[in-house]
Amino acid sequence: MGLRPQKVSAMSHTQIARFMSDKSPKSSLNDFLKGTPSESPSNLKPSQPVNSAPSAGKREPISPDKLEDEFPEFSDPNSTYDRNKTSMYIFILGGITLAGIYMLQKLNQIRNASLNTGKKFSQKNYGKVDIGGKWQLSDIEGNSLSSVDLRKSYYIVYFGFCNCPDICPASLNKLTKAYDVIKSKPESKYFDLKLVFVSVDPERDSPARIRKFLSHFHKDILGITGKSNDDPELKDMLKKFRIYATKIEFETTNEKGEIEKGYTYDHTVISYLMSDSNEYLTHLGSSLGVKDLADSIVDNIMENENSKIYSNNLQLHKGK
């Protein structure tokens, strides 16, 4: 035998609200309903069906002064609604506080990382570095060549001497290979790049000897030097580029057993990339390979070109 469904009497909205807010103990929902005969379903008017909900649009709006009578739980200070609302505010405030602390920690981590670490393959130089300046020496044709003559051209300058047994040839070989790689890049059409070799030993490095020495590497290298090892203009250029060059004398014995005096130079092994306005851009370390060296040179030149475009646009904007 099947179970018969129990009939459940309909409750009005007012009954539900009062039942929920009533603090007096009740044995059951039915007891509560029976306690109010006037609101019992049996006393409802025939025009209002027991099991039918009020149709939408026919319900009269609740005025503000009757809102508390209709929904007393909203006005009760001890109601669950107010407690839940307070808890929600506390939860949101706590979440915002935690998010702010997390963002501050991340910003501190980024700041500390930027102060303690640097990029592996590139170095950004902000502001002007006190390396380089105006200079004037003589080329291998005997003509004067100065920094003014190289304006509007980027140039790589290397200091050495023709009698150098290994370091100078190795450095020039790498520079010229990187130079050819740069010339093959599409970016090279936006700038002019020159190679400059400065002899720190003009007493032995005559123009003819420099020409022969550089012919082993590249035809485009510009060879320059001073009139003597004590030439003030040569010393001035070495000082401006912070190049250390010291003459070291020694004695050797030839095949005949005779003692011969000679000397070599201990000098700074470094190359500088200078801008088309004769300003220092970066130094080129000897540890870089040919490809990395070429990429570093192009990156620095293009960054300088973009910086000039930005500065020009800024000046135009200020002039308007």
Residue pairs with C-beta under 8 A, 6 or more apart in sequence:
9 33
9 40
9 41
9 50
10 41
10 50
10 51
11 19
11 33
12 39
13 70
14 39
14 70
15 32
15 33
15 36
15 39
17 70
17 71
17 72
17 73
18 72
19 26
19 29
19 32
20 73
21 72
21 73
21 76
21 79
22 32
26 32
33 39
33 40
34 40
37 43
41 50
44 50
62 70
67 74
68 74
68 75
73 79
73 80
73 81
74 81
76 82
121 292
121 296
122 296
122 299
123 282
125 280
125 281
125 282
128 279
128 280
129 280
131 240
131 241
131 242
131 272
131 280
131 283
132 240
132 241
132 272
132 274
132 278
132 279
132 280
133 147
133 240
133 278
134 146
134 147
134 148
134 278
135 146
135 147
135 233
135 236
135 237
135 240
136 144
136 145
136 146
136 147
136 233
137 144
137 145
137 146
137 198
137 224
137 225
137 226
137 233
137 234
137 237
138 144
138 145
138 207
138 224
138 225
138 226
138 227
139 145
139 207
139 222
139 223
139 224
140 207
140 208
140 210
140 211
140 214
140 223
140 224
141 207
142 207
145 222
145 224
147 278
150 194
150 196
150 274
150 278
151 276
151 277
151 278
152 192
152 276
153 192
153 193
153 194
153 276
154 191
154 192
154 193
154 194
154 273
154 274
154 275
154 276
154 281
154 301
155 193
155 194
155 195
155 196
155 273
155 274
156 175
156 179
156 193
156 194
156 195
156 196
156 271
156 272
156 273
156 274
156 284
156 297
157 196
157 198
157 241
157 271
157 272
157 274
158 168
158 171
158 172
158 175
158 195
158 196
158 197
158 198
158 270
158 271
159 198
159 200
159 238
159 241
159 243
159 245
159 267
159 268
159 270
160 167
160 168
160 171
160 172
160 197
160 198
160 199
160 200
160 267
160 269
161 168
161 199
161 200
161 201
161 204
161 205
161 265
161 267
162 168
162 199
162 201
162 204
162 205
162 209
162 210
162 213
163 201
163 204
163 205
163 264
163 265
164 264
164 265
167 269
169 216
169 217
171 269
171 271
171 286
172 197
172 214
172 217
172 218
172 221
173 217
174 286
174 290
174 293
175 195
175 217
175 271
175 284
175 293
176 195
176 217
176 218
176 221
177 290
178 290
178 291
178 293
178 294
178 297
179 193
179 195
179 218
179 220
179 294
180 218
181 290
181 291
181 294
182 188
182 193
182 294
182 297
182 298
183 193
185 294
185 298
187 298
187 301
187 302
188 298
190 302
190 305
191 276
191 301
191 305
192 276
193 297
193 301
194 220
194 222
195 218
195 220
195 221
195 222
196 221
196 222
196 224
197 210
197 214
197 221
197 222
197 223
197 224
198 224
198 225
198 237
199 205
199 210
199 223
199 224
199 225
199 226
200 229
200 234
200 238
200 243
200 245
200 265
200 267
201 229
201 265
202 225
202 226
202 227
202 228
202 229
202 231
202 234
203 228
203 229
205 213
205 225
207 223
207 225
210 223
210 225
211 223
213 223
214 221
214 223
225 234
226 233
226 234
226 235
227 233
227 234
228 234
229 247
238 244
238 245
241 272
242 268
243 267
243 268
243 270
244 266
244 267
244 268
245 265
245 266
245 267
245 268
246 265
246 266
246 267
247 263
247 264
247 265
248 263
248 264
248 265
248 266
249 261
249 262
249 263
250 261
250 262
250 263
250 264
251 259
251 260
251 261
251 262
252 259
252 260
252 262
253 259
253 260
254 260
269 286
270 283
270 284
270 285
270 286
271 283
271 284
272 280
272 281
272 282
272 283
272 284
273 280
273 281
273 282
273 283
273 284
273 297
273 300
273 301
274 280
274 281
275 281
275 304
281 300
281 301
281 304
282 296
282 300
284 293
284 296
284 297
288 296
